[in-house]
Amino acid sequence: MRTKNIYLIGLSFFVVLILSVVWMFVARPAPLEVPIAGGVDGSGGLLLTGPAVVGRCEGTDEFAKSESGPLEIPPERASVLLGDSLLTESAESSPVEMACELIYQGKFDAADKLIEHQLSLGSGPIGAEQPGQDAQPRSALSELAQIVQEYKDISRERQSAREAAYKEQLSELEKLRAETDANDVNDVIAGDVNDIVAALSVIAKASEFADQTKKEQLLSDAFVKEIVQKAIDKSAEFEVKGKWLEAYANCYSWLQAIDPNNEAYSDYGRRLLDKATIAAAFQDSPCETREERFRGVKEGIFVRAINFLSLDYVTVIDYGQMATKAIERCKLLAEVLDPRFSILGEDQELRIENQGSAWSAALVALLDEVKSASGEPTKFSKQKFIDVFEKVLKINEATIDLPGPVLIIQFAEAALSTLDPYTVIVWPRQMQDFEKMMTSKFTGIGIEISKQKGLLTVASLLLDTPAFNSGLLDAGDVIEMVDGVETKDMTLTCAVHKITGPAGTKVTLTARRPSGDKNIEDKVFDITLTRAKIIVPTIRGWQRTEAGKWLYMIDDGSKIGYVRIYNSFSERTAADLEKVLLELEAERLRGLILDLRFNSGGLLDSAVAISDKFLKEGLIVSTQPGVRRKPVYKPAHRRKTHPNYPLVILINSSSASASEIVAGALADKAHKRAVLVGTRTHGKGSVQGVTGYPGGGAQLKYTMAYYHLPSGQRVENQDAMKKQNRKDWGVGPDIEVELRTVELRKMIDVQRDNDVLVKADHVSVGAELKKHTIEETLAADPQLAVGLLVVKSKLIETQNAESKI
């Protein structure tokens, strides 16, 4: 079997960048958390990418949904037989309204049967034996029948593609099985990591395209089990050599993709990543040395942070759990820093070799002490937790004698992780980047960059920025060096850090422009640009013209607009959206699609302001702070509310925080202003605040409140719900449309093509840069296509209602 070039790709940078489709702004480093005025409401729900599932949205199998059986609906029992509690009053509703209501709930089969039944009778009330005299309802039902048919066509095409993809992967698996059986001597599955990854890739793809029954059959196959075991064995080999990242990237990340419900895979994969993170903390990078990384880290910063959290954290803190997790992380330190792995200097390694056993034994004894004292939360106080922290520092001094800042960071990170993923200390060295996120003020050169085939590449220019105005740098250029430092092994985060800087300062890039012709050498050139303040608009349309103007009207005939709130909710987002809405309304806008997919959060006030544009009155969101504190209510205002045109919001598992507030508020039963299409959101459900109380040049970002939708429902946290074996975190869609890996990748590729901005005289190299038509865009994006059908259904319903007035 031919060795595949998978192993070399993806190990040159961190695992979260494997097959990454995440674009990052040089002008704006993509934040994990986005600050808000009066409280930070960011998210950890970034688009995560992996070797098999590129940001796959969570949700149930859309294709498994089916409704069958004859539809007999006596007028007095229509709502009961339709099996929908929301239609309990619908016996008095018109057939058009009832069909639309079913469509808005994703019950297209039921809507189809209702429409077919009604058209066979005429346009009168359900159950009428004679057709009505008015032709308008019948015409509306016919139009709705076409909507339903288009949805069925989309579903049928997707199902067919899914089945074909499953068969293709099974065929690939059979080839692997045949090659292995045919040549035992050169059994590539026996140990070559490239081929183990290749086999795992096939299994992961087949698993994704399989239904539950086929998936169970696949995982029980003897050959598949053999490959899985080879992966586990190979992971163990990597671990023995201290290659934890390789063990995760080549083995456990795939195993998790193949069987995401396997807790053993998840737990072990998390442990591997913890070890890789610890090891990385001791390594220099092109952006900073390890000494620089730990500068300013002091014991008192963490102690003051704990004191603050004891008063202001949103819930009661379990200090015993914090201590347990922190000690376990410290035990991992000894494993990672084993002298065999040559992570530290000779003197330090010798001390660990001599004192490592004493360090581990002391931690085990301390851990037993904590567990015996923390049977009840009241028995393990804040002071006892701080005492444990100080004991760990003293044990360190008496045994392996690691640099204090290293131990403090690891202890603090592990302890705070038991609270939630969003409560963290921002250490002095991190403050510069954190302040950029807090103020939304960035200085750079105005390009979007990505890692393509391991190369730092300009994905797009930003309009009216130093890069765009230079006339030299262009989309597709490979940045080989930044101020003389090679970018080959540079992560995106590091590249962003190197390219950005204070306004007015200069940065020199060495770029290579591929010629696209083997006989013509690539053009290599240096360009020096002066950094400037960059404003990155968060409002985008469905396509950007060559002049940089966004197109927002996605269906000009029906006057349906499309607006994407890109990346985050900033201070400018609400104002920028207002301008676009007024522009669209001047063009006689009749319906709108608001795309919040992949939007990881941002300012709470921005989310409230955007929701307020579509609501005349009532509650938008309420936040509930910690114990004994009063909730805060954010109401809607009638002033400047936009017309009540149909509104659809697109969401997915990377829609988080502020995105969940907007989607949840507008779709809440208290308002029913929008229909949600896509998959369940990330499930963050909390608001963060920032304080400088820890001092020492550091800050603490902490969870200060939970938020509730207008009807009072709390937006549940994903991690908390998973611990209870529940799946109702975040905000669920009204119409679920789950995208498979291939579909998601295609959608993102088309969206990226439509987004890209190049210089005026751009010459395409290799793959032709192109803008996709609306038809091509919809074909590549089933969620958008279904959203458009819902808006059209709303328009049909509105027109039918107006005809009765």
C-alpha positions in Angstrom: 0.0 0.0 0.0 1.3 3.4 -1.0 2.4 5.5 2.0 0.2 8.5 2.3 1.5 11.9 3.1 -0.7 12.5 6.1 1.7 12.2 8.9 3.9 15.1 7.7 0.9 17.3 7.4 -0.5 18.5 10.7 2.4 17.7 13.0 4.2 21.0 12.1 1.7 22.9 14.2 -0.8 22.2 17.0 -3.5 19.7 16.5 -6.3 22.3 16.5 -4.9 23.4 13.2 -5.2 20.0 11.5 -7.2 20.5 8.3 -8.1 23.9 9.8 -10.5 26.0 7.9 -10.5 28.8 10.5 -9.5 32.1 9.1 -7.7 34.5 11.4 -7.3 38.2 11.1 -3.8 39.6 11.2 -5.5 42.8 12.2 -7.5 41.0 14.8 -6.4 37.8 16.5 -9.4 35.6 16.8 -10.4 35.5 20.5 -11.5 32.6 22.5 -13.3 35.1 24.7 -14.7 38.4 23.7 -15.1 41.1 26.3 -18.3 43.0 27.0 -19.1 46.3 28.6 -19.9 45.6 32.2 -19.2 41.9 31.7 -17.5 39.6 29.3 -19.8 37.4 27.2 -17.5 35.4 25.0 -17.3 31.7 24.1 -15.2 28.7 23.8 -17.3 27.5 20.9 -14.8 28.2 18.2 -14.9 26.3 14.9 -12.9 23.3 16.0 -11.4 21.3 13.2 -10.2 17.8 13.2 -8.9 15.1 10.8 -12.2 13.6 10.1 -14.9 16.0 11.2 -14.3 19.6 10.3 -16.5 21.5 12.7 -19.3 19.0 12.4 -22.5 20.4 13.9 -24.1 18.4 16.7 -27.6 17.2 16.3 -29.8 14.2 15.5 -29.9 12.6 12.1 -32.0 14.8 9.9 -32.4 12.0 7.3 -33.8 9.7 9.9 -36.9 11.9 10.3 -40.0 10.6 8.6 -43.7 10.8 9.1 -46.0 8.3 7.4 -49.5 7.1 7.4 -52.8 8.5 6.0 -53.8 12.0 7.1 -57.4 12.2 8.3 -58.1 15.5 10.0 -61.6 16.2 11.2 -61.9 19.9 11.9 -62.5 19.6 15.6 -59.4 17.4 16.1 -56.9 18.8 13.6 -54.3 19.9 16.2 -54.5 16.6 18.1 -53.9 14.4 15.1 -51.1 16.5 13.9 -49.5 15.6 17.1 -48.2 19.1 17.9 -48.9 20.9 21.1 -48.3 24.3 19.5 -51.2 23.7 17.2 -53.8 23.1 19.9 -55.7 26.2 18.8 -55.2 25.5 15.1 -58.6 24.0 14.4 -59.8 27.5 13.9 -56.7 28.4 11.8 -56.8 28.4 8.0 -55.2 25.5 6.1 -52.4 27.8 4.9 -51.6 28.9 8.5 -51.6 25.3 9.7 -49.3 24.2 6.8 -46.9 27.0 7.5 -46.8 26.3 11.2 -45.8 22.7 10.4 -43.1 24.0 8.0 -41.7 26.3 10.7 -41.4 23.3 13.0 -39.6 21.2 10.4 -42.6 18.9 9.9 -42.5 19.0 6.1 -44.0 15.5 5.7 -47.0 16.5 7.8 -47.3 19.8 5.9 -47.2 17.9 2.6 -50.0 15.6 3.6 -52.1 18.4 5.0 -51.7 20.4 1.8 -52.4 17.4 -0.5 -55.5 16.6 1.5 -56.7 20.2 1.4 -56.1 20.6 -2.3 -58.0 17.4 -3.0 -61.0 19.0 -1.2 -60.7 22.6 -2.2 -59.7 25.7 -0.3 -62.4 25.7 2.4 -61.9 24.7 6.1 -60.3 21.4 6.8 -62.9 18.7 6.4 -65.1 20.7 4.1 -66.7 18.6 1.3 -67.0 21.4 -1.2 -64.2 23.7 -2.5 -64.3 27.3 -1.3 -65.2 30.1 -3.6 -62.0 32.1 -3.0 -59.0 31.0 -5.1 -56.4 32.7 -3.0 -56.0 30.0 -0.3 -55.8 27.4 -3.0 -53.1 29.3 -4.8 -51.2 29.8 -1.5 -51.4 26.0 -0.8 -50.1 25.3 -4.2 -47.1 27.6 -3.6 -46.5 25.9 -0.2 -46.7 22.5 -2.0 -43.8 23.7 -4.2 -41.9 24.8 -1.1 -42.3 21.4 0.5 -41.2 19.7 -2.8 -38.1 21.8 -2.9 -37.3 20.8 0.6 -37.8 17.1 -0.3 -35.6 17.5 -3.3 -32.8 18.9 -1.1 -33.2 16.1 1.4 -33.3 13.5 -1.3 -30.1 14.8 -3.0 -28.3 14.9 0.4 -29.5 11.4 1.3 -28.3 10.1 -2.0 -25.0 11.8 -1.6 -24.7 10.4 1.9 -25.4 6.8 0.8 -22.9 7.1 -2.1 -20.2 8.5 0.3 -20.8 5.6 2.7 -20.5 3.0 0.0 -17.3 4.7 -1.2 -15.7 4.5 2.2 -16.7 0.9 2.6 -15.1 0.2 -0.7 -11.9 1.9 0.5 -12.0 -0.1 3.6 -12.3 -3.3 1.6 -9.2 -2.3 -0.4 -7.3 -1.9 2.8 -8.5 -5.2 4.1 -7.5 -6.9 0.8 -4.1 -5.3 0.7 -3.5 -6.4 4.3 -4.6 -9.9 3.7 -2.6 -10.2 0.5 0.8 -9.2 1.9 1.3 -9.9 5.6 5.1 -9.2 5.3 4.4 -5.6 4.3 1.3 -5.2 6.4 1.1 -1.4 6.5 -1.5 -1.5 9.2 1.0 -3.3 11.4 2.9 -0.2 12.4 3.4 2.6 9.9 1.7 5.6 11.4 0.9 7.1 8.0 -1.2 4.1 7.1 -2.8 3.8 10.5 -4.0 7.3 10.0 -5.1 6.6 6.5 -7.1 3.6 7.7 -8.6 5.5 10.6 -9.6 8.3 8.2 -11.6 5.8 6.1 -13.3 4.4 9.2 -14.1 7.8 10.5 -15.7 8.9 7.3 -17.7 5.7 6.9 -18.8 6.1 10.5 -20.0 9.6 9.9 -22.1 8.7 6.8 -23.6 5.6 8.5 -26.9 5.4 10.3 -26.9 4.0 13.8 -27.4 0.4 12.8 -24.6 0.5 10.1 -22.3 2.3 12.5 -22.7 -0.4 15.1 -22.0 -3.0 12.4 -18.9 -1.1 11.3 -17.4 -0.8 14.8 -18.0 -4.5 15.5 -16.1 -5.5 12.3 -13.0 -7.6 13.2 -10.8 -5.7 10.8 -12.0 -2.3 12.1 -11.3 -3.5 15.7 -7.8 -4.6 14.6 -7.1 -1.1 13.2 -8.4 0.6 16.3 -6.1 -1.6 18.5 -3.1 -0.8 16.2 -3.9 2.9 16.8 -4.0 2.4 20.5 -0.7 0.5 20.4 0.9 3.2 18.3 -0.3 5.8 20.7 1.5 4.0 23.5 4.7 3.9 21.4 4.5 7.7 21.0 3.9 8.2 24.7 7.0 6.2 25.7 9.0 8.6 23.6 7.2 11.7 25.1 5.4 12.5 21.9 2.0 13.2 23.4 0.8 15.5 20.6 1.6 12.9 18.0 -0.2 10.3 20.1 -3.3 12.5 20.1 -3.1 13.7 16.5 -2.5 10.4 14.9 -4.5 8.2 17.2 -6.9 9.5 19.8 -8.3 12.4 17.8 -9.4 9.9 15.2 -10.7 7.4 17.7 -12.8 10.2 19.2 -14.1 11.1 15.7 -15.0 7.4 15.0 -16.7 6.9 18.4 -17.5 10.3 20.0 -19.6 8.7 22.7 -16.7 6.6 24.0 -15.7 8.3 27.3 -12.5 6.3 27.5 -11.3 7.8 24.3 -12.3 11.3 25.3 -10.7 11.1 28.8 -7.4 9.7 27.5 -7.3 12.2 24.6 -7.8 15.0 27.1 -4.9 13.6 29.2 -2.6 13.5 26.1 -3.5 17.1 25.3 -2.8 18.1 28.9 0.7 16.6 28.7 1.4 18.2 25.3 0.3 21.5 26.7 2.7 21.2 29.7 5.5 20.2 27.4 4.8 23.2 25.1 5.0 25.5 28.1 8.7 24.7 28.4 9.6 25.2 24.8 10.6 28.4 23.1 8.6 29.7 20.1 9.4 32.3 17.4 7.3 34.7 19.4 8.6 34.3 22.9 11.0 32.3 25.1 9.8 30.3 28.0 11.4 32.9 30.4 9.4 35.6 28.7 6.2 33.5 28.9 6.4 33.2 32.7 7.5 36.7 33.4 5.4 38.4 36.2 3.7 35.3 37.4 3.6 35.4 41.2 2.0 33.4 44.0 0.0 36.4 45.3 -1.8 36.9 42.0 -3.4 33.5 42.3 -4.3 33.9 46.0 -6.0 37.2 45.4 -7.9 35.8 42.5 -9.2 33.0 44.7 -10.2 35.5 47.4 -12.1 37.5 44.8 -13.9 34.5 43.3 -15.1 33.4 46.8 -17.2 36.6 46.8 -18.2 37.2 43.2 -18.3 33.8 41.4 -21.7 32.9 40.1 -22.1 29.7 42.2 -20.8 28.1 45.4 -17.2 26.9 44.8 -16.1 23.3 45.6 -12.6 24.0 46.9 -12.0 20.3 47.4 -12.6 19.6 43.7 -10.3 22.5 42.8 -7.5 21.1 45.0 -7.9 17.6 43.6 -7.7 18.7 40.0 -4.7 21.0 40.7 -2.7 18.3 42.5 -3.4 15.8 39.7 -2.0 18.3 37.2 1.1 18.7 39.3 1.6 14.9 39.3 1.5 15.0 35.5 4.4 17.5 35.5 6.7 14.8 36.8 5.7 12.4 34.0 6.1 15.1 31.3 9.4 16.3 32.6 10.9 12.8 32.8 14.7 13.2 32.0 14.2 10.7 29.1 12.3 13.4 27.2 15.1 16.0 27.5 12.6 18.9 28.0 14.7 20.7 30.7 18.3 21.4 31.1 20.8 18.9 32.6 20.8 20.3 36.1 17.0 20.3 36.4 16.7 16.9 34.8 19.2 15.4 37.3 17.2 16.9 40.2 14.0 15.4 38.8 15.7 12.1 38.4 16.8 12.1 42.0 13.8 13.7 43.6 10.9 12.8 41.2 9.8 9.9 43.4 9.7 12.1 46.5 7.7 14.7 44.6 5.2 12.2 43.4 4.9 10.5 46.8 4.3 13.8 48.6 1.6 14.8 46.1 -0.1 11.4 46.5 -0.1 11.9 50.3 -1.5 15.4 49.9 -4.1 14.2 47.5 -5.3 11.6 50.0 -5.4 14.3 52.7 -7.6 16.5 50.5 -10.0 13.7 49.6 -10.5 12.6 53.2 -11.2 16.2 54.2 -13.5 17.1 51.3 -16.3 14.6 51.8 -18.6 17.6 52.2 -18.0 21.0 50.6 -18.3 22.7 54.0 -15.4 20.6 55.3 -12.9 22.0 52.8 -12.8 25.7 52.9 -11.1 28.4 50.8 -8.3 28.7 53.3 -7.6 25.0 53.2 -7.4 25.2 49.5 -4.9 28.1 49.7 -3.0 26.0 52.3 -2.8 23.1 49.8 -1.4 25.5 47.1 1.3 26.7 49.4 2.2 23.1 50.5 2.6 22.2 46.8 5.0 25.1 46.3 7.0 24.0 49.4 7.1 20.4 48.2 8.5 21.6 44.9 11.2 23.6 46.6 12.2 20.6 48.7 12.2 18.1 45.8 12.3 18.8 42.1 12.6 22.6 42.4 10.8 23.6 39.2 10.7 27.3 38.5 7.9 28.7 40.7 6.0 30.5 37.9 5.7 27.2 36.0 4.1 25.5 38.9 1.9 28.4 39.7 0.4 28.5 36.2 -0.2 24.8 36.0 -1.8 24.7 39.5 -4.0 27.7 38.8 -5.1 26.6 35.3 -6.1 23.1 36.6 -7.9 24.5 39.6 -9.9 27.1 37.7 -10.8 24.6 35.0 -13.1 22.9 37.6 -15.3 26.0 37.7 -15.8 26.5 34.0 -13.8 27.0 30.8 -14.2 30.7 30.9 -12.8 31.6 34.3 -9.1 32.2 33.8 -6.2 34.4 35.0 -4.8 36.7 32.4 -1.1 36.7 33.4 1.0 39.8 32.8 2.6 38.5 29.6 -0.9 37.9 28.1 -2.2 41.3 28.9 -1.3 43.0 25.6 -3.4 40.6 23.5 -6.1 40.6 26.1 -6.4 44.4 26.0 -6.8 44.2 22.2 -9.8 42.0 22.7 -11.2 44.2 25.5 -11.0 47.4 23.5 -11.5 46.0 20.0 -8.7 48.2 18.8 -6.1 46.5 16.7 -3.2 47.6 14.6 -1.9 45.5 11.8 -1.6 45.5 8.0 -5.1 44.4 7.0 -5.0 40.8 5.7 -6.7 37.6 6.6 -4.3 34.6 6.9 -4.6 30.9 7.0 -2.5 27.8 7.1 -2.8 26.0 3.7 -0.7 22.9 3.3 1.4 24.0 6.3 2.2 27.4 4.6 1.2 30.7 6.0 -1.0 32.1 3.3 -2.8 35.4 2.6 -6.5 34.3 2.4 -7.9 37.8 1.7 -7.2 41.5 1.8 -9.2 43.9 3.9 -10.5 47.0 2.1 -8.6 50.3 2.6 -5.8 49.0 4.7 -2.0 49.1 4.4 -1.9 45.8 2.6 -4.7 46.6 0.2 -3.4 50.1 -0.6 0.2 48.8 -1.2 -0.9 47.2 -4.5 1.7 44.5 -3.9 0.5 41.9 -1.4 -2.4 39.8 -2.7 -4.6 36.9 -1.8 -2.8 33.6 -2.4 0.7 34.9 -1.5 2.7 32.8 0.8 4.3 34.6 3.7 7.7 32.9 4.2 9.3 35.3 6.7 8.2 38.0 9.1 11.0 40.4 9.9 13.5 37.7 8.9 11.9 35.0 11.0 10.7 31.9 9.0 7.0 31.1 9.3 7.4 27.4 8.4 6.8 26.1 12.0 4.9 29.2 13.2 1.4 28.8 14.4 -1.3 31.2 13.3 -1.5 32.7 16.7 2.3 33.3 16.7 2.1 34.7 13.1 -0.6 37.2 14.1 1.5 38.2 17.1 4.5 38.8 14.9 2.7 40.7 12.2 0.6 43.0 14.4 2.1 45.7 16.5 1.8 49.4 17.5 0.4 51.8 14.9 3.1 53.6 13.0 5.7 50.8 13.3 6.9 48.8 10.3 6.9 45.1 9.5 8.7 43.4 6.6 7.2 40.4 5.0 9.0 38.1 2.6 6.3 36.7 0.3 6.3 34.2 -2.5 3.7 34.3 -5.3 3.3 31.0 -7.1 3.6 31.3 -10.8 1.3 28.3 -11.6 3.7 27.2 -14.3 6.5 24.7 -13.6 8.7 26.4 -16.2 8.4 29.8 -14.6 9.9 30.6 -11.2 7.7 31.8 -8.4 8.0 35.5 -7.7 9.7 36.2 -4.3 9.6 39.7 -2.9 10.0 41.7 0.3 7.4 44.2 1.3 7.6 46.7 4.2 4.3 47.9 5.5 3.5 50.5 8.2 1.0 49.2 10.7 -2.2 51.1 11.2 -5.4 50.9 13.1 -7.6 48.3 11.4 -11.4 48.3 11.6 -12.7 44.8 10.9 -16.4 45.0 10.0 -18.4 42.1 11.5 -21.3 42.5 9.1 -21.0 40.6 5.8 -23.3 39.7 3.0 -23.5 36.6 0.9 -20.8 37.8 -1.6 -18.2 40.6 -1.9 -17.7 42.3 -5.2 -14.3 43.0 -6.8 -14.6 46.6 -5.5 -15.0 45.3 -1.9 -18.8 46.0 -1.6 -20.9 43.4 0.0 -24.1 42.1 -1.7 -26.9 41.6 0.8 -30.0 40.8 -1.3 -29.8 37.0 -1.9 -33.2 36.7 -3.7 -33.9 39.9 -5.6 -37.1 38.6 -7.0 -38.6 37.9 -3.6 -36.6 40.7 -2.0 -35.1 38.5 0.6 -31.9 39.7 2.3 -29.0 37.9 3.9 -26.7 39.3 6.6 -23.9 37.4 8.3 -22.6 38.6 11.7 -19.1 37.4 11.2 -16.9 36.1 14.0 -18.1 38.2 16.9 -20.4 40.9 18.3 -18.3 44.1 18.6 -19.1 47.7 19.6 -19.8 48.5 16.0 -21.9 45.5 15.0 -25.3 47.0 15.9 -24.7 50.3 14.2 -23.3 48.5 11.1 -26.3 46.2 11.0 -28.6 49.2 11.2 -27.0 50.7 8.1 -27.4 47.5 6.1 -31.0 47.0 7.2 -31.9 50.6 6.2 -30.2 50.0 2.8 -32.1 46.8 2.3 -35.4 48.3 3.4 -34.9 51.1 0.9 -34.8 48.3 -1.7 -38.2 47.1 -0.5 -36.9 44.2 1.7 -39.6 41.6 2.4 -37.7 39.0 4.4 -34.4 38.5 6.1 -31.9 35.7 6.8 -29.6 36.4 9.7 -26.6 34.1 9.8 -25.0 33.5 13.2 -23.2 30.3 12.3 -19.6 30.2 13.6 -20.1 33.3 15.6 -18.4 32.7 18.9 -19.9 35.6 20.9 -19.0 39.1 21.9 -20.5 42.0 23.6 -23.7 41.4 25.6 -24.8 45.0 24.9 -24.3 44.4 21.2 -26.5 41.2 21.3 -29.2 43.1 23.2 -29.1 46.0 20.7 -29.4 43.7 17.7 -32.3 41.8 19.3 -34.0 45.1 20.1 -34.1 46.0 16.4 -36.6 43.3 15.8 -38.7 43.5 19.0 -41.1 46.2 19.9 -41.6 45.3 23.6 -41.0 42.7 26.2 -37.9 41.1 27.7 -34.8 40.3 25.6 -32.7 38.6 28.2 -32.1 38.5 31.9 -28.8 37.7 33.7 -28.7 36.1 37.1 -25.6 36.9 39.1 -24.3 34.9 42.0 -26.0 34.0 45.3 -28.1 36.7 47.0 -27.8 39.1 44.0 -30.7 40.5 42.0 -31.1 39.6 38.3 -30.6 42.2 35.6 -33.3 42.6 32.9 -32.7 43.9 29.4 -36.1 45.0 27.8 -36.9 45.8 24.2 -37.9 49.3 23.1 -40.5 50.3 20.5 -38.4 53.1 19.1 -36.5 52.3 15.9 -37.9 48.8 15.7 -37.7 47.5 12.1 -40.8 46.2 10.2 -42.1 42.8 11.1 -40.9 41.1 8.0 -40.2 37.3 8.1 -36.9 36.5 9.9 -34.9 33.3 9.8 -31.7 32.8 11.9 -29.1 30.3 10.9 -27.3 28.6 13.9 -24.9 25.8 14.5 -22.7 24.3 17.2 -20.2 27.1 16.9 -22.9 29.8 17.5 -22.2 30.7 21.1 -22.8 33.3 23.8 -24.1 36.5 22.3 -25.2 34.5 19.2 -27.3 32.3 21.6 -28.8 35.4 23.2 -30.0 36.8 19.8 -31.2 33.5 18.4 -32.8 32.5 21.7 -34.6 35.8 22.3 -36.0 36.2 18.9 -37.2 32.6 18.6 -38.5 32.4 22.2 -42.1 31.6 22.6 -42.6 35.0 24.3 -41.9 36.7 20.9 -41.9 34.1 18.1 -40.1 36.7 16.0 -37.8 34.3 14.2 -37.5 30.7 13.0 -34.2 29.0 13.8 -32.6 26.7 11.1 -29.5 24.6 11.6 -28.3 22.7 14.6 -28.1 23.2 18.3 -25.9 26.0 19.5 -22.7 25.7 21.5 -24.3 26.0 24.9 -22.3 28.6 26.9 -25.0 30.2 28.9 -22.9 32.5 31.1 -21.6 36.0 31.3 -18.0 36.9 32.2 -16.7 39.9 34.1 -13.1 41.2 34.2 -11.3 42.6 37.3 -7.8 43.8 38.0 -8.1 42.7 41.7 -5.4 40.1 41.4 -2.9 42.9 40.8 0.7 42.5 39.6 -0.2 43.5 36.1 -2.7 40.6 35.8 -6.4 40.4 35.5 -9.1 37.8 36.3 -11.8 36.9 33.9 -14.6 35.1 35.7 -18.1 33.9 35.3 -20.4 36.4 37.0 -23.9 35.4 35.8 -26.1 33.0 33.9 -28.5 34.3 31.3 -32.2 33.4 30.7 -34.4 33.8 27.7 -37.6 36.0 27.7 -39.8 33.0 28.8 -37.5 32.4 31.8 -35.7 29.4 30.3 -32.0 29.3 31.2 -29.5 28.7 28.3 -27.8 25.6 29.6 -24.1 24.9 29.5 -23.0 22.1 27.3 -20.4 20.6 29.7 -22.9 20.6 32.6 -25.6 19.0 30.5 -23.3 16.3 29.2 -22.4 15.3 32.8 -26.2 14.7 33.2 -26.4 12.7 30.0 -28.6 15.5 28.5 -28.5 17.1 25.1 -30.6 20.1 25.6 -27.9 22.7 26.1 -27.8 26.0 24.3 -30.6 26.9 21.9 -32.1 24.3 19.7 -33.3 24.9 16.1 -36.9 24.9 15.0 -35.8 23.1 11.8 -32.8 20.9 12.2 -30.5 20.6 9.2 -27.3 18.9 10.1 -24.3 19.2 7.8 -21.9 16.3 7.2 -18.2 16.9 6.9 -18.1 17.0 3.1 -21.1 19.4 3.0 -19.6 21.6 5.7 -16.3 21.8 3.9 -18.0 22.6 0.6 -20.1 25.3 2.2 -17.1 26.9 3.8 -15.1 26.8 0.6 -17.8 28.5 -1.4 -18.3 31.1 1.4 -14.6 31.7 1.4 -14.5 32.2 -2.4 -17.4 34.7 -2.1 -15.7 36.6 0.7 -12.2 36.9 -0.7 -11.0 40.4 -1.8 -7.9 40.6 -4.1 -6.1 43.6 -5.5 -7.5 45.1 -8.7 -5.0 43.6 -11.1 -5.0 40.2 -9.4 -3.8 37.3 -11.7 -5.1 33.9 -10.6 -2.5 31.2 -10.0 -3.4 27.5 -10.0 -7.1 27.2 -9.0 -9.1 30.0 -10.5 -10.5 32.5 -8.0 -14.2 32.8 -8.6 -17.4 34.1 -7.2 -20.2 31.7 -7.0 -23.7 32.4 -8.2 -26.7 32.4 -5.8 -27.7 29.0 -7.2 -24.2 27.6 -6.6 -24.1 29.1 -3.1 -27.5 27.6 -2.2 -26.5 24.2 -3.6 -23.4 24.2 -1.4 -25.3 25.3 1.7 -28.4 23.3 2.6 -29.0 25.2 5.8 -29.1 28.5 3.9 -31.3 26.9 1.2 -33.8 25.6 3.8 -33.7 29.0 5.5 -34.7 30.6 2.2 -37.6 28.3 1.8 -38.9 29.2 5.3 -38.8 32.9 4.5 -40.7 32.3 1.3 -43.3 30.3 3.3 -43.6 33.2 5.6 -44.2 35.5 2.7 -46.9 33.2 1.3 -48.6 33.1 4.6 -48.5 36.9 4.9 -49.8 37.4 1.4 -52.6 35.0 2.1 -53.6 36.8 5.3 -53.5 40.2 3.6 -55.8 38.9 0.9 -58.5 38.4 3.5 -58.5 41.9 4.8 
